[in-house]
Amino acid sequence: MKRAALPFAAVLLTGVLAGGYYTSTFLHGQDTAPSKGPALAEPYSFRNIVKKVLPAVVSIEAKSKPVAQNTNKKKRQAPADDPRIPEEFRKFFDGFGPMPEEGGAEPRLGFGSGFIVDPKGIVLTNFHVVNGADSVVVQLHDGRKFTSKEIHGDRRTDLAVVKLDTKGASLPFLAMGDSDVMEIGDRVLAVGAPFGLRGTVTQGIVSAKGRNGLNMNMYEDFIQTDAAINPGNSGGPLVNLEGQVVGINSAIKSRSGGFQGVGLAIASNLAKQVTKALSTDGVVHRGYLGVQVRDLDPGVAERLSLPKDTGVVIGEVFENTPASKAGLEAGDIVTAIAGKRIGDSKMLQGVVAGLPLHQPVEVNLFRDGKSMKLNVTVEEQPEAFGRDNVPAPRRLNTEAAKTSLGNTGLDVADLTDDMADDLGFRKGSHGVVITDVKSGSVAAEAGLKRGMLIVRIENERVANAAAARTVVEKASLQKGVLLQIQSPTGGVNYVMLKSEA
C-alpha cells in the first residue's frame, strides 16, 4: 500500500523540526540532489547572536538649545520633508513629526541608534543623527542613560562618535568585522530603534556590496541588505552571524519613505578608519589633489594601450590646488600614485585621502600619447571641499555654419567667443562645438550631446571644423575614432566612436 505524499509545506516543516538545519533543497515538492560543495549550516534561531549584540546597542536622543523667541515665527521644515533630498534616498531623519517653529522655546530633538565600539564608552552612529546637537542622551538596552556633549562627526562619510563619561565602568561593546569578506547571500541582522522601538532586530541577507555613486556622501561604500530598516534605525549595527559589525545602517531606497526591501549600511572597513580618527583627534584629516575625475572607458584604455582596469581621467584641475601646483592638466590619465595602481575614481579618492600630508609623492600619468611622471605634494582637504554646486547645463543660442563629420552623426561648428559665452566655457577654450547629434547614430550611442566641445580627434588637436572633418575622414569607424571632449559641467573626457557595420 502506497503512503500518501506529504504536502510541500509539511515536508519543509519536518526538515526544520527534525534537525534544525536544512540538508537538502526542495523545489515544487521534489527534493533535488545536494550540491557537491560543503553546505553552510544555518541556525533556525538567532537568539544567541542577539543576546550577544543587544547589550551594546543604544538609542540616541539629540538635543539642541532653545532658539531665542522671534515674533516673525516661521514653520521649519523637517529634514525628511526637504524637497532637495531625493525621495528614493532619504536619510533616517529621526524626529517624528514637524520641526518646532523658529523662535519657539522647545529644543530641537532627533532620535536614532548607535552602538558601543569601546568599553570605555565610545559610541558610533551616523553624522545625520547628531548633526547640530549640543548634547545627546544615550540609553543602553539595560536602561542606563548617559548624557554627553562630546560629539565628533565626519560629514563626508555620515559617521560620528559620541564619548561617554562612564566613571571608570566598563560597557558592553561590539567588535568591528571585516566587511570585505562578506558575500552576497550571507545572513545579517539589523539592530536599532525603528520609530523609537528600542531593541528591534530584523534579519535578511547581503543583497549587494560596494554600492557607491549614490551622491549621498562624498566617500561611499555601502552594503545593500533586505533586512528591514526604517526611520530610527540610523546608526545601528548590521551584524554577521558571529555578532561582528559589518555595516552601519544609514539609509533606505524607498518611494514611500518606509522599508521596501532595500537598505544601505556603511561598510565597516570604511567606518574603522573614521572611528579611529574621530576617537583620537576628533576630526578626520584627509589629503586631496583638487581635481574632478571620471572612470576611463575600457575601449579608450585599449586604444591607448593601457592595462585593463587601469587609469582615471582628470576632467578638470581646480586653481590653487595641489594638482595645479604640480602641473596636472585636464585630460591627463592617472595610472598610479605613490606606487599604487589606480583602477577607478573611487580607488584614487581613497588612496589620496590616506596619503601623508605635505609630503611629495609620485604620480604616473598618460598625456598626449606619452607616459610621464610628476611629483605632487598632497594637502589637507579644505572644509568646503566637495560642496561646490555643479553648474546647470546651458543652451547654445548662437547660430553658426555647420560641418558634418562623416558617418559619425555629428555636426560641428567653429568655437566663437559668443558660443563659448553661451555654453559657459572658460575664456581661451579651444575646439569645435557639437551643434547637432543625429538620433540613433554612433555619436548618440556614445553619449555625445549638443553643446559639447571636441578638443582632440585621434590625439590630434582640432582648431576648427574643417580640420576636424579631415581627421575623421582619415580614421575608421570600424576600428574606432577616439575623441577628447569637454563640457562646462563635466570637464574633459574621452569617447570612442565605433561602428560594427
C-alpha positions, 0 to 999 in steps of 0.5 A: 500500500502506497503512503500518501505524499506529504504536502510541500509545506509539511515536508519543509516543516519536518526538515526544520523540526527534525534537525534544525538545519536544512540538508537538502533543497526542495523545489515544487515538492521534489527534493533535488540532489545536494550540491557537491560543495560543503553546505553552510549550516544555518541556525533556525534561531538567532537568539544567541547572536542577539543576546550577544549584540543587544547589550551594546546597542543604544538609542540616541536622543539629540538635543539642541538649545532653545532658539531665542523667541522671534515674533516673525515665527516661521514653520521649519521644515523637517529634514525628511520633508526637504524637497532637495533630498531625493525621495528614493534616498532619504536619510533616517531623519529621526524626529517624528513629526514637524520641526518646532517653529523658529523662535519657539522655546522647545529644543530641537530633538532627533532620535536614532541608534548607535552602538558601543565600539569601546568599553570605555564608552565610545559610541558610533552612529551616523553624522545625520543623527547628531548633526547640530546637537549640543548634547545627546542622551544615550540609553543602553538596552539595560536602561542606563542613560548617559548624557554627553556633549562630546560629539565628533562627526565626519560629514563626508562619510555620515559617521560620528562618535559620541564619548561617554563619561562612564566613571571608570565602568566598563560597557558592553561593546561590539567588535568591528568585522571585516566587511570585505569578506562578506558575500552576497547571500550571507545572513545579517541582522539589523539592530536599532530603534525603528520609530523609537522601538528600542531593541528591534532586530530584523534579519535578511541577507547581503543583497549587494556590496560596494554600492557607491555613486549614490551622491549621498556622501562624498566617500561611499561604500555601502552594503545593500541588505533586505533586512528591514530598516526604517526611520530610527534605525540610523546608526545601528549595527548590521551584524554577521552571524558571529555578532561582528559589525559589518555595516552601519545602517544609514539609509533606505531606497524607498518611494514611500519613505518606509522599508521596501526591501532595500537598505544601505549600511556603511561598510565597516572597513570604511567606518574603522578608519573614521572611528579611529580618527574621530576617537583620537583627534576628533576630526578626520584629516584627509589629503586631496589633489583638487581635481574632478575625475571620471572612470576611463572607458575600457575601449579608450584604455585599449586604444591607448594601450593601457592595462585593463582596469587601469587609469582615471581621467582628470576632467578638470584641475581646480586653481590653487590646488595641489594638482595645479601646483604640480602641473596636472592638466585636464585630460591627463590619465592617472595610472598610479600614485605613490606606487599604487595602481589606480583602477577607478575614481573611487580607488584614487579618492581613497588612496589620496585621502590616506596619503601623508600630508605635505609630503611629495609623492609620485604620480604616473600619468598618460598625456598626449600619447606619452607616459610621464611622471610628476611629483605632487605634494598632497594637502589637507582637504579644505572644509568646503571641499566637495560642496561646490554646486555643479553648474546647470547645463546651458543652451547654445543660442548662437547660430553658426555654419555647420560641418558634418563629420562623416558617418559619425552623426555629428555636426560641428561648428567653429568655437566663437567667443559668443558660443563659448559665452553661451555654453559657459566655457572658460575664456581661451577654450579651444575646439569645435562645438557639437551643434547637432547629434543625429538620433540613433547614430554612433555619436548618440550611442556614445553619449555625445550631446549638443553643446559639447566641445571636441578638443582632440580627434585621434590625439590630434588637436582640432582648431576648427571644423574643417580640420576636424572633418579631415581627421575623421575622414582619415580614421575608421569607424570600424576600428574606432575614432577616439575623441577628447571632449569637454563640457562646462559641467563635466570637464574633459573626457574621452569617447570612442566612436565605433561602428560594427557595420 
